[in-house]
Amino acid sequence: MDRLNHDYENIIKCRDDFPSLKRSLRDLPLAYFDGPAGTQVPQQVIDTISSYYKTCNANAHAHFITSIETDRMIDEARVNMSHFLGAECGETISFGANMTTLNFSLSKAIGRYLQPGDEILITQLDHEANRGPWLALRSRGLVVREVAVTPDGALDYRDFENKINDNTRLVAMGYASNAFGTVNDVALARKLSYQVGAWLLLDAVHYAPHFPTDLRQLGADFFLCSAYKFYGPHVGILYCKAGLLDRIYPDRLRTQIQQAPFCIETGTPNFASIAGTRAAVDYIASFGTGRDTRSRILNSMEVIAAYEHELAQYLYQNILLLVSNVECASDKLLDLLKVGTIVFLYG
Ligand SMILES: Cc1ncc(COP(=O)(O)O)c(C=O)c1O
């Protein structure tokens, strides 16, 4: 087998950061193939979570020192996430239990905002977390249309163009498929949704860990991802374009802060995990070069994307040599832009 071209010293150094990679099974080191189930977590993130509990475990918005430090930490986590996503500012970032819970909350609010007969366009390539919440709105009289998938695991853009129309108020689609790794043409989706005046929501849970994200360039109205896919804990992240979350009305208590980004964060957030999310972004930035956090994140994500591409090609080429009766569903997609996800069909 050919060797990978990458800088082994750095990779080995980086492997040392992950305690879970030191696990073995029957005296063999464990390898984790299930990327879509989440990344492993580096010691730096584990330490930050642990340190939160040791030093400033408290509820937010009170006047004692641990509470003030918690507020500061959450503000910093929002700013860090805005650097990671290329968003305007930290106030556009909300945290929640996970992507699915945030998306349900958002869909209920958008469902109340729209009128019966208004249309939502979703896709058959999407994870159920970005289908179920929108399909449920059919019971409120909203029309939900679905873009078809081509046999080789990409979106059918002709079908997309046929189904989007002047009644479409929202296009809710994935940025990358967790099943095939296909990266969708979100620039086209933005263009078509602008033409009919529809909002664009992107589920980037499977995209954000693999490529740099530039929300200012994308122009998405809503954008969701999950920190456990990029070396963090189980926390969902929602970006809403400035001013948008205040126009719709997410379920919330009368007693909580009524404005964005707080109004969709019901109950007591998982502060320790939010601290861990901030640390995960710092961890990614620590591998990049550049003058500021955003440049370091961009640089680091470019390196990660290039390395993953090389690794996926290596895996793809060699798995076929090693295992018989395996069909690799990604072969037809290798010339498309993909995240390094490979689908095995066996049996
Ligand atoms: C593409 C995609 N969207 C959404 C989700 C759901 O994310 P969460 O587990 O944060 O609810 C997943 C989870 O695997 C996913 O892969």
The ligand as an SDF file (V2000), in Angstrom:
LIG
                    3D

 16 16  0  0  0  0  0  0  0  0999 V2000
  -26.5310   15.7210    8.6380 C   0  0  0  0  0  0  0  0  0  0  0  0
  -27.0430   15.6410   10.0400 C   0  0  0  0  0  0  0  0  0  0  0  0
  -28.0100   16.4880   10.4200 N   0  0  0  0  0  0  0  0  0  0  0  0
  -28.5120   16.4760   11.6590 C   0  0  0  0  0  0  0  0  0  0  0  0
  -28.0610   15.5700   12.6030 C   0  0  0  0  0  0  0  0  0  0  0  0
  -28.6550   15.6050   13.9730 C   0  0  0  0  0  0  0  0  0  0  0  0
  -27.7820   16.2830   14.8320 O   0  0  0  0  0  0  0  0  0  0  0  0
  -27.9470   16.1750   16.4130 P   0  0  0  0  0  0  0  0  0  0  0  0
  -27.4770   14.8150   16.7990 O   0  0  0  0  0  0  0  0  0  0  0  0
  -27.0930   17.2720   16.9600 O   0  0  0  0  0  0  0  0  0  0  0  0
  -29.3870   16.3740   16.7310 O   0  0  0  0  0  0  0  0  0  0  0  0
  -27.0630   14.6570   12.2620 C   0  0  0  0  0  0  0  0  0  0  0  0
  -26.5710   13.6870   13.2420 C   0  0  0  0  0  0  0  0  0  0  0  0
  -25.8780   12.7450   12.9640 O   0  0  0  0  0  0  0  0  0  0  0  0
  -26.5330   14.6990   10.9340 C   0  0  0  0  0  0  0  0  0  0  0  0
  -25.5640   13.8560   10.5510 O   0  0  0  0  0  0  0  0  0  0  0  0
  1  2  1  0
  2  3  1  0
  2 15  2  0
  3  4  2  0
  4  5  1  0
  5  6  1  0
  5 12  2  0
  6  7  1  0
  7  8  1  0
  8  9  2  0
  8 10  1  0
  8 11  1  0
 12 13  1  0
 12 15  1  0
 13 14  2  0
 15 16  1  0
M  END
$$$$
